[in-house]
Amino acid sequence: VQLQASGGGLVQAGGSLRLSCLDSATSFNFNRMAWYREAPGKSRELVAVINSDDSTTYDETVKGRFTISRDSARTTVYLQMNSLKPEDTGVYYCFADYWGMAYWGKGTQVTVSS
């Protein structure tokens, strides 16, 4: 499994970004997929998760602004981020679970300027 995240960048407050995370090595039909972020000086935290039944859960700080989704093959997970705030700044990591085996992608930097 090689999870490759992309889509990060620099954006002004109120702007939008769409993150993508693709498994470039296998065609695993992942169970749970998620996005985490690590802000400067803080520990990694869960931002959003999409479960095997496609139900979703969001951190309270991003509810109503972020949307997690994935493709029908369950190999790619997306994070649509709208109304971005400076406090959304951080390195975003994708995560995938395959029958109890956890996989992490390399992070993609998101910077929101005020």
FISEGU-325657 format. One record per residue: z, y, x of N, C-alpha, C, O in turn; residue number from 1. Coordinates in nm, 3 decimals. Atoms other than C-alpha are relative to their C-alpha. Layout:
! residues N
@n.pz = Z&n.py = Y&n.px = X&ca.pz = Z&ca.py = Y&ca.px = X&c.pz = Z&c.py = Y&c.px = X&o.pz = Z&o.py = Y&o.px = X&pos = NUM
...
This chain:
! residues 114
@n.pz = 0.000&n.py = -0.118&n.px = 0.085&ca.pz = 0.000&ca.py = 0.000&ca.px = 0.000&c.pz = 0.000&c.py = 0.124&c.px = 0.089&o.pz = 0.080&o.py = 0.134&o.px = 0.182&pos = 1
@n.pz = 0.002&n.py = -0.129&n.px = -0.069&ca.pz = -0.089&ca.py = 0.344&ca.px = 0.130&c.pz = -0.014&c.py = 0.109&c.px = -0.104&o.pz = -0.123&o.py = 0.137&o.px = -0.154&pos = 2
@n.pz = 0.001&n.py = -0.107&n.px = 0.098&ca.pz = 0.008&ca.py = 0.621&ca.px = -0.103&c.pz = -0.036&c.py = 0.131&c.px = 0.068&o.pz = 0.029&o.py = 0.172&o.px = 0.165&pos = 3
@n.pz = 0.046&n.py = -0.126&n.px = -0.060&ca.pz = -0.176&ca.py = 0.942&ca.px = -0.024&c.pz = 0.009&c.py = 0.111&c.px = -0.104&o.pz = -0.060&o.py = 0.109&o.px = -0.205&pos = 4
@n.pz = -0.019&n.py = -0.114&n.px = 0.091&ca.pz = -0.061&ca.py = 1.262&ca.px = -0.190&c.pz = -0.086&c.py = 0.117&c.px = 0.044&o.pz = -0.109&o.py = 0.139&o.px = 0.163&pos = 5
@n.pz = 0.081&n.py = -0.119&n.px = -0.028&ca.pz = -0.274&ca.py = 1.571&ca.px = -0.215&c.pz = 0.019&c.py = 0.101&c.px = -0.111&o.pz = 0.077&o.py = 0.071&o.px = -0.216&pos = 6
@n.pz = -0.004&n.py = -0.101&n.px = 0.103&ca.pz = -0.300&ca.py = 1.894&ca.px = -0.406&c.pz = 0.102&c.py = 0.110&c.px = 0.021&o.pz = 0.105&o.py = 0.207&o.px = -0.054&pos = 7
@n.pz = -0.097&n.py = -0.104&n.px = -0.026&ca.pz = -0.018&ca.py = 2.095&ca.px = -0.256&c.pz = -0.066&c.py = 0.125&c.px = 0.055&o.pz = -0.186&o.py = 0.125&o.px = 0.085&pos = 8
@n.pz = 0.054&n.py = -0.124&n.px = -0.054&ca.pz = -0.060&ca.py = 2.450&ca.px = -0.135&c.pz = 0.092&c.py = 0.116&c.px = -0.027&o.pz = 0.208&o.py = 0.100&o.px = -0.066&pos = 9
@n.pz = -0.073&n.py = -0.125&n.px = 0.022&ca.pz = 0.051&ca.py = 2.809&ca.px = -0.162&c.pz = -0.051&c.py = 0.063&c.px = -0.128&o.pz = -0.172&o.py = 0.079&o.px = -0.147&pos = 10
@n.pz = 0.038&n.py = -0.059&n.px = 0.127&ca.pz = 0.054&ca.py = 2.968&ca.px = -0.505&c.pz = 0.102&c.py = 0.107&c.px = -0.038&o.pz = 0.219&o.py = 0.098&o.px = 0.001&pos = 11
@n.pz = -0.093&n.py = -0.103&n.px = 0.046&ca.pz = 0.205&ca.py = 3.276&ca.px = -0.662&c.pz = 0.080&c.py = -0.049&c.px = -0.120&o.pz = 0.037&o.py = -0.139&o.px = -0.192&pos = 12
@n.pz = -0.082&n.py = 0.035&n.px = 0.115&ca.pz = 0.482&ca.py = 3.250&ca.px = -0.915&c.pz = -0.081&c.py = 0.018&c.px = -0.128&o.pz = -0.154&o.py = 0.115&o.px = -0.145&pos = 13
@n.pz = 0.077&n.py = -0.001&n.px = 0.124&ca.pz = 0.338&ca.py = 3.172&ca.px = -1.257&c.pz = -0.129&c.py = -0.079&c.px = 0.009&o.pz = -0.194&o.py = -0.104&o.px = -0.093&pos = 14
@n.pz = 0.123&n.py = 0.074&n.px = -0.020&ca.pz = 0.049&ca.py = 2.981&ca.px = -1.109&c.pz = 0.016&c.py = -0.149&c.px = -0.025&o.pz = 0.122&o.py = -0.196&o.px = -0.067&pos = 15
@n.pz = 0.002&n.py = 0.143&n.px = 0.027&ca.pz = -0.045&ca.py = 2.615&ca.px = -1.135&c.pz = -0.056&c.py = -0.076&c.px = 0.120&o.pz = -0.136&o.py = -0.025&o.px = 0.198&pos = 16
@n.pz = 0.054&n.py = 0.094&n.px = -0.097&ca.pz = -0.110&ca.py = 2.322&ca.px = -0.906&c.pz = -0.002&c.py = -0.137&c.px = -0.064&o.pz = 0.077&o.py = -0.167&o.px = -0.155&pos = 17
@n.pz = 0.004&n.py = 0.138&n.px = 0.048&ca.pz = -0.206&ca.py = 1.963&ca.px = -0.970&c.pz = 0.007&c.py = -0.093&c.px = 0.121&o.pz = -0.081&o.py = -0.092&o.px = 0.207&pos = 18
@n.pz = -0.016&n.py = 0.096&n.px = -0.108&ca.pz = -0.078&ca.py = 1.695&ca.px = -0.736&c.pz = -0.057&c.py = -0.134&c.px = -0.042&o.pz = -0.051&o.py = -0.174&o.px = -0.158&pos = 19
@n.pz = 0.052&n.py = 0.135&n.px = 0.023&ca.pz = -0.243&ca.py = 1.357&ca.px = -0.704&c.pz = 0.056&c.py = -0.093&c.px = 0.106&o.pz = 0.082&o.py = -0.051&o.px = 0.219&pos = 20
@n.pz = -0.047&n.py = 0.100&n.px = -0.095&ca.pz = -0.123&ca.py = 1.040&ca.px = -0.538&c.pz = -0.074&c.py = -0.129&c.px = -0.028&o.pz = -0.062&o.py = -0.188&o.px = -0.136&pos = 21
@n.pz = 0.086&n.py = 0.115&n.px = 0.014&ca.pz = -0.358&ca.py = 0.752&ca.px = -0.482&c.pz = 0.037&c.py = -0.108&c.px = 0.100&o.pz = 0.066&o.py = -0.079&o.px = 0.216&pos = 22
@n.pz = -0.018&n.py = 0.112&n.px = -0.091&ca.pz = -0.303&ca.py = 0.409&ca.px = -0.336&c.pz = -0.138&c.py = -0.036&c.px = 0.055&o.pz = -0.224&o.py = -0.087&o.px = -0.018&pos = 23
@n.pz = 0.132&n.py = 0.020&n.px = -0.059&ca.pz = -0.593&ca.py = 0.381&ca.px = -0.095&c.pz = -0.020&c.py = -0.140&c.px = 0.058&o.pz = -0.130&o.py = -0.172&o.px = 0.104&pos = 24
@n.pz = 0.010&n.py = 0.129&n.px = -0.069&ca.pz = -0.519&ca.py = 0.029&ca.px = 0.029&c.pz = -0.008&c.py = -0.120&c.px = -0.093&o.pz = -0.065&o.py = -0.222&o.px = -0.058&pos = 25
@n.pz = -0.002&n.py = 0.115&n.px = 0.090&ca.pz = -0.468&ca.py = -0.194&ca.px = -0.272&c.pz = -0.042&c.py = 0.043&c.px = -0.139&o.pz = -0.072&o.py = 0.161&o.px = -0.162&pos = 26
@n.pz = 0.028&n.py = -0.032&n.px = 0.140&ca.pz = -0.541&ca.py = -0.211&ca.px = -0.641&c.pz = 0.118&c.py = -0.043&c.px = -0.086&o.pz = 0.101&o.py = -0.088&o.px = -0.199&pos = 27
@n.pz = -0.119&n.py = 0.037&n.px = 0.073&ca.pz = -0.183&ca.py = -0.276&ca.px = -0.743&c.pz = 0.010&c.py = 0.075&c.px = -0.132&o.pz = -0.019&o.py = 0.195&o.px = -0.139&pos = 28
@n.pz = -0.030&n.py = -0.060&n.px = 0.130&ca.pz = -0.104&ca.py = -0.211&ca.px = -1.105&c.pz = 0.150&c.py = 0.029&c.px = 0.002&o.pz = 0.231&o.py = -0.055&o.px = -0.036&pos = 29
@n.pz = -0.140&n.py = -0.033&n.px = -0.020&ca.pz = 0.219&ca.py = -0.028&ca.px = -1.039&c.pz = 0.079&c.py = 0.005&c.px = -0.130&o.pz = 0.023&o.py = 0.032&o.px = -0.236&pos = 30
@n.pz = -0.090&n.py = -0.013&n.px = 0.113&ca.pz = 0.515&ca.py = -0.035&ca.px = -1.271&c.pz = 0.038&c.py = 0.147&c.px = -0.015&o.pz = -0.035&o.py = 0.224&o.px = -0.078&pos = 31
@n.pz = -0.046&n.py = -0.139&n.px = 0.009&ca.pz = 0.712&ca.py = 0.288&ca.px = -1.239&c.pz = -0.058&c.py = 0.082&c.px = 0.114&o.pz = -0.061&o.py = 0.038&o.px = 0.229&pos = 32
@n.pz = 0.049&n.py = -0.095&n.px = -0.100&ca.pz = 0.560&ca.py = 0.584&ca.px = -1.058&c.pz = 0.071&c.py = 0.133&c.px = -0.022&o.pz = 0.106&o.py = 0.169&o.px = -0.135&pos = 33
@n.pz = -0.080&n.py = -0.122&n.px = 0.013&ca.pz = 0.732&ca.py = 0.911&ca.px = -0.986&c.pz = -0.035&c.py = 0.101&c.px = 0.107&o.pz = -0.103&o.py = 0.070&o.px = 0.205&pos = 34
@n.pz = 0.008&n.py = -0.108&n.px = -0.099&ca.pz = 0.737&ca.py = 1.241&ca.px = -0.803&c.pz = 0.141&c.py = 0.047&c.px = 0.031&o.pz = 0.222&o.py = 0.069&o.px = -0.060&pos = 35
@n.pz = -0.125&n.py = -0.058&n.px = -0.049&ca.pz = 1.030&ca.py = 1.361&ca.px = -0.596&c.pz = -0.034&c.py = 0.124&c.px = 0.079&o.pz = -0.147&o.py = 0.142&o.px = 0.123&pos = 36
@n.pz = 0.022&n.py = -0.116&n.px = -0.088&ca.pz = 1.072&ca.py = 1.686&ca.px = -0.411&c.pz = 0.124&c.py = 0.022&c.px = 0.086&o.pz = 0.237&o.py = -0.012&o.px = 0.051&pos = 37
@n.pz = -0.107&n.py = -0.031&n.px = -0.096&ca.pz = 1.275&ca.py = 1.798&ca.px = -0.115&c.pz = -0.012&c.py = 0.147&c.px = 0.036&o.pz = -0.102&o.py = 0.187&o.px = 0.109&pos = 38
@n.pz = 0.000&n.py = -0.143&n.px = -0.031&ca.pz = 1.355&ca.py = 2.167&ca.px = -0.101&c.pz = 0.070&c.py = 0.023&c.px = 0.134&o.pz = 0.151&o.py = -0.058&o.px = 0.176&pos = 39
@n.pz = -0.064&n.py = -0.029&n.px = -0.129&ca.pz = 1.458&ca.py = 2.329&ca.px = 0.228&c.pz = 0.152&c.py = -0.004&c.px = -0.010&o.pz = 0.211&o.py = 0.064&o.px = -0.093&pos = 40
@n.pz = -0.146&n.py = 0.007&n.px = -0.003&ca.pz = 1.817&ca.py = 2.239&ca.px = 0.306&c.pz = 0.062&c.py = -0.083&c.px = -0.110&o.pz = 0.185&o.py = -0.087&o.px = -0.122&pos = 41
@n.pz = -0.052&n.py = 0.080&n.px = 0.111&ca.pz = 1.850&ca.py = 2.010&ca.px = 0.005&c.pz = -0.047&c.py = -0.144&c.px = 0.012&o.pz = -0.142&o.py = -0.174&o.px = 0.084&pos = 42
@n.pz = 0.038&n.py = 0.141&n.px = 0.000&ca.pz = 1.832&ca.py = 1.638&ca.px = -0.053&c.pz = -0.117&c.py = -0.022&c.px = -0.096&o.pz = -0.145&o.py = 0.061&o.px = -0.183&pos = 43
@n.pz = 0.113&n.py = 0.033&n.px = 0.085&ca.pz = 1.536&ca.py = 1.471&ca.px = -0.217&c.pz = 0.049&c.py = -0.025&c.px = -0.143&o.pz = 0.149&o.py = -0.093&o.px = -0.164&pos = 44
@n.pz = -0.039&n.py = 0.015&n.px = 0.139&ca.pz = 1.552&ca.py = 1.486&ca.px = -0.596&c.pz = -0.118&c.py = -0.046&c.px = -0.084&o.pz = -0.234&o.py = -0.018&o.px = -0.054&pos = 45
@n.pz = 0.103&n.py = 0.048&n.px = 0.092&ca.pz = 1.364&ca.py = 1.322&ca.px = -0.878&c.pz = -0.051&c.py = 0.115&c.px = -0.086&o.pz = 0.028&o.py = 0.191&o.px = -0.143&pos = 46
@n.pz = 0.060&n.py = -0.105&n.px = 0.082&ca.pz = 1.121&ca.py = 1.555&ca.px = -1.054&c.pz = -0.050&c.py = -0.059&c.px = -0.132&o.pz = -0.021&o.py = -0.005&o.px = -0.238&pos = 47
@n.pz = 0.057&n.py = 0.060&n.px = 0.120&ca.pz = 0.940&ca.py = 1.327&ca.px = -1.298&c.pz = -0.032&c.py = -0.145&c.px = 0.027&o.pz = -0.064&o.py = -0.183&o.px = 0.140&pos = 48
@n.pz = 0.029&n.py = 0.142&n.px = -0.012&ca.pz = 0.889&ca.py = 0.959&ca.px = -1.363&c.pz = -0.079&c.py = -0.045&c.px = -0.121&o.pz = -0.056&o.py = 0.001&o.px = -0.233&pos = 49
@n.pz = 0.073&n.py = 0.064&n.px = 0.109&ca.pz = 0.644&ca.py = 0.759&ca.px = -1.569&c.pz = 0.026&c.py = -0.150&c.px = 0.012&o.pz = 0.001&o.py = -0.210&o.px = 0.117&pos = 50
@n.pz = -0.043&n.py = 0.140&n.px = -0.002&ca.pz = 0.761&ca.py = 0.412&ca.px = -1.662&c.pz = -0.115&c.py = -0.094&c.px = -0.036&o.pz = -0.226&o.py = -0.051&o.px = -0.066&pos = 51
@n.pz = 0.102&n.py = 0.100&n.px = 0.025&ca.pz = 0.574&ca.py = 0.089&ca.px = -1.718&c.pz = -0.055&c.py = 0.008&c.px = -0.142&o.pz = -0.168&o.py = -0.032&o.px = -0.167&pos = 52
@n.pz = 0.047&n.py = -0.016&n.px = 0.138&ca.pz = 0.551&ca.py = 0.165&ca.px = -2.091&c.pz = -0.059&c.py = 0.138&c.px = -0.024&o.pz = -0.085&o.py = 0.177&o.px = -0.138&pos = 53
@n.pz = 0.056&n.py = -0.135&n.px = 0.001&ca.pz = 0.416&ca.py = 0.512&ca.px = -2.008&c.pz = 0.094&c.py = 0.105&c.px = -0.058&o.pz = 0.053&o.py = 0.218&o.px = -0.083&pos = 54
@n.pz = -0.098&n.py = -0.102&n.px = 0.037&ca.pz = 0.731&ca.py = 0.683&ca.px = -2.125&c.pz = 0.028&c.py = 0.085&c.px = 0.124&o.pz = 0.012&o.py = 0.038&o.px = 0.237&pos = 55
@n.pz = -0.021&n.py = -0.092&n.px = -0.113&ca.pz = 0.820&ca.py = 0.983&ca.px = -1.911&c.pz = 0.139&c.py = 0.064&c.px = -0.008&o.pz = 0.198&o.py = 0.078&o.px = -0.115&pos = 56
@n.pz = -0.128&n.py = -0.069&n.px = -0.011&ca.pz = 1.135&ca.py = 1.153&ca.px = -1.792&c.pz = -0.017&c.py = 0.112&c.px = 0.101&o.pz = -0.085&o.py = 0.096&o.px = 0.203&pos = 57
@n.pz = 0.011&n.py = -0.117&n.px = -0.087&ca.pz = 1.169&ca.py = 1.495&ca.px = -1.633&c.pz = 0.137&c.py = 0.054&c.px = 0.035&o.pz = 0.232&o.py = 0.044&o.px = -0.043&pos = 58
@n.pz = -0.118&n.py = -0.077&n.px = -0.034&ca.pz = 1.432&ca.py = 1.684&ca.px = -1.447&c.pz = 0.004&c.py = 0.121&c.px = -0.091&o.pz = -0.100&o.py = 0.175&o.px = -0.130&pos = 59
@n.pz = -0.016&n.py = -0.111&n.px = 0.094&ca.pz = 1.572&ca.py = 1.959&ca.px = -1.666&c.pz = -0.067&c.py = 0.128&c.px = 0.050&o.pz = -0.113&o.py = 0.209&o.px = -0.030&pos = 60
@n.pz = 0.054&n.py = -0.124&n.px = -0.056&ca.pz = 1.444&ca.py = 2.228&ca.px = -1.431&c.pz = -0.152&c.py = 0.011&c.px = -0.015&o.pz = -0.208&o.py = 0.119&o.px = 0.002&pos = 61
@n.pz = 0.146&n.py = -0.005&n.px = 0.009&ca.pz = 1.079&ca.py = 2.132&ca.px = -1.486&c.pz = -0.050&c.py = -0.036&c.px = -0.140&o.pz = -0.171&o.py = -0.031&o.px = -0.164&pos = 62
@n.pz = 0.041&n.py = 0.036&n.px = 0.135&ca.pz = 1.076&ca.py = 2.025&ca.px = -1.851&c.pz = -0.079&c.py = 0.114&c.px = -0.064&o.pz = -0.041&o.py = 0.230&o.px = -0.057&pos = 63
@n.pz = 0.082&n.py = -0.099&n.px = 0.067&ca.pz = 0.804&ca.py = 2.201&ca.px = -2.045&c.pz = -0.100&c.py = 0.069&c.px = 0.092&o.pz = -0.189&o.py = 0.140&o.px = 0.046&pos = 64
@n.pz = 0.091&n.py = -0.062&n.px = -0.096&ca.pz = 0.628&ca.py = 2.312&ca.px = -1.726&c.pz = -0.083&c.py = -0.103&c.px = 0.076&o.pz = -0.199&o.py = -0.078&o.px = 0.109&pos = 65
@n.pz = 0.068&n.py = 0.105&n.px = -0.076&ca.pz = 0.537&ca.py = 1.990&ca.px = -1.545&c.pz = -0.036&c.py = -0.116&c.px = -0.092&o.pz = 0.034&o.py = -0.144&o.px = -0.190&pos = 66
@n.pz = 0.041&n.py = 0.118&n.px = 0.074&ca.pz = 0.349&ca.py = 1.689&ca.px = -1.678&c.pz = -0.042&c.py = -0.108&c.px = 0.098&o.pz = -0.129&o.py = -0.087&o.px = 0.183&pos = 67
@n.pz = 0.037&n.py = 0.114&n.px = -0.083&ca.pz = 0.332&ca.py = 1.351&ca.px = -1.509&c.pz = -0.093&c.py = -0.091&c.px = -0.081&o.pz = -0.074&o.py = -0.110&o.px = -0.201&pos = 68
@n.pz = 0.092&n.py = 0.090&n.px = 0.067&ca.pz = 0.048&ca.py = 1.116&ca.px = -1.590&c.pz = -0.059&c.py = -0.095&c.px = 0.104&o.pz = -0.037&o.py = -0.078&o.px = 0.224&pos = 69
@n.pz = 0.065&n.py = 0.089&n.px = -0.094&ca.pz = -0.150&ca.py = 0.834&ca.px = -1.437&c.pz = -0.127&c.py = -0.055&c.px = -0.062&o.pz = -0.147&o.py = -0.048&o.px = -0.183&pos = 70
@n.pz = 0.126&n.py = 0.053&n.px = 0.049&ca.pz = -0.488&ca.py = 0.671&ca.px = -1.463&c.pz = 0.022&c.py = -0.137&c.px = -0.065&o.pz = 0.128&o.py = -0.198&o.px = -0.049&pos = 71
@n.pz = -0.014&n.py = 0.124&n.px = 0.075&ca.pz = -0.551&ca.py = 0.362&ca.px = -1.674&c.pz = 0.019&c.py = -0.121&c.px = 0.091&o.pz = 0.078&o.py = -0.221&o.px = 0.049&pos = 72
@n.pz = -0.017&n.py = 0.111&n.px = -0.095&ca.pz = -0.562&ca.py = 0.138&ca.px = -1.367&c.pz = 0.137&c.py = 0.000&c.px = 0.064&o.pz = 0.174&o.py = -0.094&o.px = 0.134&pos = 73
@n.pz = -0.135&n.py = -0.013&n.px = -0.054&ca.pz = -0.213&ca.py = 0.258&ca.px = -1.273&c.pz = 0.002&c.py = 0.000&c.px = 0.152&o.pz = 0.097&o.py = -0.049&o.px = 0.214&pos = 74
@n.pz = 0.002&n.py = -0.011&n.px = -0.145&ca.pz = -0.317&ca.py = 0.324&ca.px = -0.915&c.pz = 0.016&c.py = 0.144&c.px = 0.046&o.pz = 0.038&o.py = 0.170&o.px = 0.165&pos = 75
@n.pz = -0.009&n.py = -0.141&n.px = -0.035&ca.pz = -0.303&ca.py = 0.703&ca.px = -0.926&c.pz = 0.095&c.py = 0.069&c.px = -0.095&o.pz = 0.090&o.py = 0.050&o.px = -0.216&pos = 76
@n.pz = -0.094&n.py = -0.079&n.px = 0.082&ca.pz = -0.028&ca.py = 0.931&ca.px = -1.046&c.pz = -0.026&c.py = 0.147&c.px = 0.027&o.pz = -0.057&o.py = 0.187&o.px = 0.139&pos = 77
@n.pz = 0.025&n.py = -0.143&n.px = -0.009&ca.pz = -0.066&ca.py = 1.301&ca.px = -1.115&c.pz = 0.125&c.py = 0.078&c.px = -0.041&o.pz = 0.211&o.py = 0.028&o.px = -0.114&pos = 78
@n.pz = -0.105&n.py = -0.091&n.px = 0.044&ca.pz = 0.172&ca.py = 1.591&ca.px = -1.152&c.pz = -0.064&c.py = 0.136&c.px = -0.022&o.pz = -0.099&o.py = 0.206&o.px = 0.073&pos = 79
@n.pz = 0.051&n.py = -0.132&n.px = 0.035&ca.pz = 0.041&ca.py = 1.896&ca.px = -1.335&c.pz = 0.118&c.py = 0.095&c.px = -0.005&o.pz = 0.212&o.py = 0.075&o.px = -0.082&pos = 80
@n.pz = -0.111&n.py = -0.095&n.px = -0.010&ca.pz = 0.264&ca.py = 2.189&ca.px = -1.249&c.pz = -0.047&c.py = 0.137&c.px = -0.044&o.pz = -0.133&o.py = 0.198&o.px = 0.021&pos = 81
@n.pz = 0.034&n.py = -0.131&n.px = 0.053&ca.pz = 0.238&ca.py = 2.505&ca.px = -1.455&c.pz = 0.121&c.py = 0.093&c.px = 0.007&o.pz = 0.234&o.py = 0.048&o.px = 0.025&pos = 82
@n.pz = -0.106&n.py = -0.102&n.px = -0.001&ca.pz = 0.439&ca.py = 2.827&ca.px = -1.461&c.pz = 0.093&c.py = -0.022&c.px = 0.119&o.pz = 0.215&o.py = -0.023&o.px = 0.105&pos = 83
@n.pz = -0.079&n.py = 0.030&n.px = -0.120&ca.pz = 0.552&ca.py = 2.760&ca.px = -1.108&c.pz = 0.094&c.py = 0.115&c.px = 0.036&o.pz = 0.064&o.py = 0.232&o.px = 0.017&pos = 84
@n.pz = -0.103&n.py = -0.095&n.px = -0.039&ca.pz = 0.865&ca.py = 2.931&ca.px = -0.980&c.pz = 0.028&c.py = -0.017&c.px = 0.150&o.pz = 0.002&o.py = -0.123&o.px = 0.206&pos = 85
@n.pz = -0.033&n.py = 0.014&n.px = -0.143&ca.pz = 0.978&ca.py = 3.003&ca.px = -0.623&c.pz = 0.094&c.py = -0.117&c.px = 0.027&o.pz = 0.086&o.py = -0.180&o.px = 0.133&pos = 86
@n.pz = -0.093&n.py = 0.112&n.px = -0.021&ca.pz = 1.253&ca.py = 2.744&ca.px = -0.668&c.pz = -0.067&c.py = -0.136&c.px = -0.009&o.pz = -0.003&o.py = -0.238&o.px = 0.017&pos = 87
@n.pz = 0.076&n.py = 0.126&n.px = -0.002&ca.pz = 0.983&ca.py = 2.478&ca.px = -0.711&c.pz = -0.052&c.py = -0.031&c.px = 0.141&o.pz = -0.108&o.py = -0.138&o.px = 0.164&pos = 88
@n.pz = 0.046&n.py = 0.020&n.px = -0.137&ca.pz = 0.904&ca.py = 2.519&ca.px = -0.342&c.pz = 0.065&c.py = -0.121&c.px = 0.064&o.pz = 0.185&o.py = -0.144&o.px = 0.049&pos = 89
@n.pz = -0.052&n.py = 0.117&n.px = -0.070&ca.pz = 0.942&ca.py = 2.204&ca.px = -0.138&c.pz = -0.111&c.py = -0.096&c.px = 0.036&o.pz = -0.229&o.py = -0.072&o.px = 0.011&pos = 90
@n.pz = 0.094&n.py = 0.108&n.px = -0.031&ca.pz = 0.777&ca.py = 1.892&ca.px = -0.011&c.pz = 0.009&c.py = -0.102&c.px = -0.113&o.pz = 0.117&o.py = -0.151&o.px = -0.146&pos = 91
@n.pz = 0.005&n.py = 0.092&n.px = 0.113&ca.pz = 0.668&ca.py = 1.668&ca.px = -0.294&c.pz = -0.049&c.py = -0.137&c.px = 0.048&o.pz = -0.149&o.py = -0.150&o.px = 0.118&pos = 92
@n.pz = 0.029&n.py = 0.138&n.px = -0.040&ca.pz = 0.665&ca.py = 1.291&ca.px = -0.247&c.pz = -0.030&c.py = -0.085&c.px = -0.124&o.pz = 0.037&o.py = -0.073&o.px = -0.226&pos = 93
@n.pz = 0.024&n.py = 0.094&n.px = 0.110&ca.pz = 0.511&ca.py = 1.029&ca.px = -0.469&c.pz = 0.068&c.py = -0.132&c.px = 0.033&o.pz = 0.089&o.py = -0.167&o.px = 0.149&pos = 94
@n.pz = -0.074&n.py = 0.126&n.px = -0.008&ca.pz = 0.684&ca.py = 0.701&ca.px = -0.532&c.pz = -0.065&c.py = -0.098&c.px = -0.095&o.pz = -0.108&o.py = -0.062&o.px = -0.204&pos = 95
@n.pz = 0.052&n.py = 0.104&n.px = 0.088&ca.pz = 0.561&ca.py = 0.373&ca.px = -0.673&c.pz = 0.083&c.py = -0.126&c.px = 0.014&o.pz = 0.125&o.py = -0.164&o.px = 0.123&pos = 96
@n.pz = -0.076&n.py = 0.125&n.px = 0.004&ca.pz = 0.741&ca.py = 0.060&ca.px = -0.775&c.pz = -0.093&c.py = -0.112&c.px = -0.044&o.pz = -0.162&o.py = -0.102&o.px = -0.146&pos = 97
@n.pz = 0.081&n.py = 0.117&n.px = 0.035&ca.pz = 0.566&ca.py = -0.276&ca.px = -0.775&c.pz = 0.091&c.py = -0.121&c.px = -0.001&o.pz = 0.120&o.py = -0.179&o.px = 0.104&pos = 98
@n.pz = -0.087&n.py = 0.116&n.px = 0.019&ca.pz = 0.788&ca.py = -0.549&ca.px = -0.910&c.pz = 0.121&c.py = 0.003&c.px = 0.094&o.pz = 0.155&o.py = -0.096&o.px = 0.159&pos = 99
@n.pz = -0.122&n.py = -0.016&n.px = -0.077&ca.pz = 1.094&ca.py = -0.414&ca.px = -0.735&c.pz = -0.021&c.py = 0.046&c.px = 0.143&o.pz = 0.076&o.py = 0.078&o.px = 0.212&pos = 100
@n.pz = 0.029&n.py = -0.049&n.px = -0.135&ca.pz = 0.921&ca.py = -0.317&ca.px = -0.413&c.pz = -0.035&c.py = 0.149&c.px = -0.009&o.pz = -0.122&o.py = 0.190&o.px = -0.087&pos = 101
@n.pz = 0.016&n.py = -0.145&n.px = 0.005&ca.pz = 0.940&ca.py = 0.056&ca.px = -0.348&c.pz = -0.092&c.py = 0.051&c.px = 0.110&o.pz = -0.083&o.py = 0.008&o.px = 0.225&pos = 102
@n.pz = 0.095&n.py = -0.058&n.px = -0.095&ca.pz = 0.666&ca.py = 0.255&ca.px = -0.180&c.pz = 0.005&c.py = 0.152&c.px = -0.012&o.pz = 0.014&o.py = 0.208&o.px = -0.121&pos = 103
@n.pz = 0.000&n.py = -0.147&n.px = -0.005&ca.pz = 0.665&ca.py = 0.619&ca.px = -0.071&c.pz = -0.127&c.py = 0.049&c.px = 0.068&o.pz = -0.177&o.py = -0.012&o.px = 0.162&pos = 104
@n.pz = 0.111&n.py = -0.065&n.px = -0.066&ca.pz = 0.378&ca.py = 0.844&ca.px = 0.013&c.pz = 0.050&c.py = 0.110&c.px = 0.091&o.pz = 0.166&o.py = 0.152&o.px = 0.082&pos = 105
@n.pz = -0.034&n.py = -0.115&n.px = -0.082&ca.pz = 0.376&ca.py = 1.115&ca.px = 0.274&c.pz = 0.001&c.py = 0.122&c.px = -0.091&o.pz = -0.074&o.py = 0.128&o.px = -0.189&pos = 106
@n.pz = -0.017&n.py = -0.115&n.px = 0.086&ca.pz = 0.476&ca.py = 1.447&ca.px = 0.128&c.pz = -0.114&c.py = 0.098&c.px = 0.006&o.pz = -0.193&o.py = 0.100&o.px = 0.101&pos = 107
@n.pz = 0.093&n.py = -0.112&n.px = 0.003&ca.pz = 0.261&ca.py = 1.738&ca.px = 0.029&c.pz = 0.079&c.py = 0.127&c.px = -0.029&o.pz = 0.162&o.py = 0.131&o.px = -0.120&pos = 108
@n.pz = -0.079&n.py = -0.122&n.px = 0.010&ca.pz = 0.393&ca.py = 2.090&ca.px = 0.069&c.pz = -0.046&c.py = 0.087&c.px = -0.116&o.pz = -0.166&o.py = 0.112&o.px = -0.133&pos = 109
@n.pz = 0.025&n.py = -0.096&n.px = 0.107&ca.pz = 0.418&ca.py = 2.318&ca.px = -0.232&c.pz = 0.084&c.py = 0.123&c.px = 0.030&o.pz = 0.206&o.py = 0.115&o.px = 0.045&pos = 110
@n.pz = -0.070&n.py = -0.125&n.px = -0.026&ca.pz = 0.507&ca.py = 2.680&ca.px = -0.168&c.pz = -0.036&c.py = 0.099&c.px = -0.109&o.pz = -0.153&o.py = 0.129&o.px = -0.131&pos = 111
@n.pz = 0.020&n.py = -0.097&n.px = 0.108&ca.pz = 0.553&ca.py = 2.927&ca.px = -0.452&c.pz = 0.058&c.py = 0.134&c.px = 0.045&o.pz = 0.178&o.py = 0.145&o.px = 0.070&pos = 112
@n.pz = -0.044&n.py = -0.132&n.px = -0.043&ca.pz = 0.571&ca.py = 3.292&ca.px = -0.356&c.pz = 0.037&c.py = 0.086&c.px = -0.121&o.pz = -0.021&o.py = 0.072&o.px = -0.229&pos = 113
@n.pz = -0.045&n.py = -0.086&n.px = 0.112&ca.pz = 0.748&ca.py = 3.550&ca.px = -0.568&c.pz = -0.080&c.py = 0.127&c.px = -0.007&o.pz = -0.055&o.py = 0.210&o.px = -0.095&pos = 114
